Amino acid sequence: FFRNHGFPFPHYRYSRDSRDSQPMTSAIIKVLALLLLRSSLPHLGVAAGVLQGSGSTMVAPLEQQLAFAFPWFKVNYTGTGSGAGKAAVASGTSDFASSESSLSIDEQASTADIVQLPLFVIGVAVIYNIPGMAISSPPLNLTAELLVGIYAERVTQWDDPRIVALNPSLSGQLPSMPITRFVRQDSSGTTSVFTSALKAFSSNWTAVGTRVTWPNTNGKLQAVTGSSAVAISVLWTPYSIGYVGSDSTMQYSLPSA
């Protein structure tokens, strides 16, 4: 067990150097998801044989599968978002929470008995929906520079010359259509990981955290709640892009850049 004030948290791992102009791998970020619980357990529902958990929507499917590994307890896990999960543990309404972001210094000071443990290593992937691309087409290539440009509204069209030049095998399949960006509106560890990566990729990106203000001058930004909502929104919205846990690419049969 590691107490929050003594556990090192270099838990973001980017798949490429920010200065490299080579295409990224499908999961651009690997992150250590954390389990947060009070060191004073058992408490709350434990005595009744029920554990209440909440937090990260990205790891919710894994948490729900793990529940079957403890038949002597009933485990209820709700994907509320990392921020809400951390708040629930702090207030005592959840026995445990999962989060891709560690407790801040202020949170650590106010919740000294909360322990943070490594739980999963998972990936954050960039998903997209470009109608007209053949099923047999190779995946879209994006450099870190282009990804930052898309979310900073410096790259706004799918047929931007920089995207076209990077994807010669998709010649004629990249449309002259605006890019719709999907982001999280709730307090999200996935957003913290993704924006931390954007900052690592470019010194010009400054918005980092579980909830940030995104550039939106062209009206092509859509904010939704939960990782599943991002995946479903991209699935049903032509010419869109978003960021989710890498498991969602398989769950919703979405291509990743």
Backbone hydrogen bonds, N-H to C=O, Kabsch-Sander energy under -0.5 kcal/mol:
donor,donor_aa,acceptor,acceptor_aa,energy
4,N,114,I,-0.9
6,G,3,R,-1.9
7,F,3,R,-0.9
11,H,9,F,-1.5
13,R,30,K,-2.2
15,S,28,I,-2.4
20,D,17,D,-1.7
24,M,142,L,-2.1
28,I,26,S,-0.8
28,I,124,V,-0.9
29,I,124,V,-1.3
30,K,13,R,-3.0
31,V,122,I,-3.4
32,L,11,H,-1.7
33,A,31,V,-0.8
33,A,120,F,-3.1
34,L,99,S,-3.4
35,L,117,L,-3.3
36,L,34,L,-0.5
36,L,97,A,-3.1
37,L,115,V,-2.1
38,R,95,D,-0.7
39,S,113,D,-3.5
41,L,38,R,-1.4
46,V,43,H,-2.4
47,A,44,L,-0.6
48,A,45,G,-0.7
49,G,46,V,-1.9
50,V,45,G,-2.6
51,L,74,K,-3.2
53,G,51,L,-0.6
53,G,76,N,-3.7
54,S,96,F,-1.4
55,G,78,T,-1.1
56,S,98,S,-2.6
63,E,59,V,-2.6
64,Q,60,A,-2.6
65,Q,61,P,-1.6
66,L,62,L,-2.4
67,A,63,E,-1.3
68,F,65,Q,-1.3
69,A,66,L,-2.1
70,F,67,A,-1.3
73,F,70,F,-1.9
74,K,49,G,-3.0
75,V,73,F,-0.6
76,N,51,L,-3.1
76,N,74,K,-0.6
77,Y,75,V,-0.6
78,T,53,G,-1.9
80,T,55,G,-0.9
80,T,78,T,-1.2
81,G,55,G,-3.1
83,G,187,S,-1.4
84,A,187,S,-0.5
85,G,81,G,-2.2
86,K,82,S,-2.6
87,A,83,G,-1.9
88,A,84,A,-2.0
89,V,85,G,-2.0
90,A,86,K,-2.2
91,S,87,A,-2.1
92,G,88,A,-1.0
93,T,88,A,-1.8
94,S,88,A,-1.4
95,D,52,Q,-2.6
96,F,52,Q,-1.5
97,A,36,L,-2.1
98,S,54,S,-1.4
99,S,34,L,-1.9
108,Q,104,S,-2.7
109,A,105,I,-2.0
110,S,106,D,-1.6
111,T,107,E,-1.2
114,I,111,T,-1.8
115,V,37,L,-3.9
116,Q,2,F,-1.1
117,L,35,L,-2.7
119,L,33,A,-2.6
120,F,33,A,-1.0
122,I,31,V,-2.7
122,I,120,F,-0.6
124,V,29,I,-2.4
125,A,123,G,-0.5
125,A,244,V,-3.1
126,V,26,S,-0.7
127,I,125,A,-0.6
127,I,242,G,-2.3
128,Y,255,P,-1.4
129,N,240,S,-2.2
133,M,130,I,-1.5
137,S,134,A,-1.9
142,L,257,A,-0.7
147,L,143,T,-2.3
148,V,144,A,-2.5
149,G,145,E,-2.2
150,I,146,L,-2.5
151,Y,147,L,-2.1
152,A,148,V,-1.7
153,E,150,I,-1.1
154,R,149,G,-2.8
155,V,149,G,-2.0
156,T,154,R,-0.5
158,W,177,M,-2.4
159,D,175,P,-0.5
160,D,157,Q,-1.5
163,I,160,D,-0.9
164,V,160,D,-2.5
165,A,161,P,-2.5
166,L,162,R,-1.0
167,N,163,I,-0.7
167,N,164,V,-1.0
170,L,167,N,-1.9
171,S,168,P,-1.3
173,Q,170,L,-2.6
174,L,170,L,-0.6
177,M,175,P,-1.8
179,I,156,T,-2.7
180,T,178,P,-0.6
180,T,239,Y,-2.4
181,R,179,I,-0.6
181,R,220,K,-3.1
182,F,241,I,-2.7
183,V,222,Q,-2.4
185,Q,224,V,-2.7
186,D,224,V,-0.6
188,S,186,D,-0.7
188,S,210,T,-2.8
192,S,188,S,-1.7
193,V,189,G,-2.4
194,F,190,T,-2.8
195,T,191,T,-3.0
196,S,192,S,-1.8
197,A,193,V,-1.9
198,L,194,F,-2.1
199,K,195,T,-2.1
200,A,196,S,-2.0
201,F,197,A,-2.3
202,S,198,L,-1.7
205,W,202,S,-1.3
206,T,204,N,-0.6
208,V,206,T,-0.8
214,W,212,V,-0.7
222,Q,181,R,-2.9
224,V,183,V,-2.4
226,G,224,V,-0.6
230,V,226,G,-1.5
231,A,227,S,-2.3
232,I,228,S,-2.9
233,S,229,A,-2.3
234,V,230,V,-2.4
235,L,231,A,-2.4
236,W,232,I,-1.9
237,T,233,S,-0.8
237,T,234,V,-0.7
239,Y,129,N,-1.7
240,S,129,N,-1.0
240,S,237,T,-0.8
241,I,180,T,-2.3
242,G,127,I,-2.1
244,V,125,A,-2.2
246,S,123,G,-3.0
248,S,245,G,-2.0
249,T,246,S,-0.9
250,M,246,S,-0.6
250,M,247,D,-0.6
251,Q,247,D,-2.2
252,Y,248,S,-2.4
253,S,250,M,-0.6
254,L,249,T,-1.8
257,A,126,V,-2.6
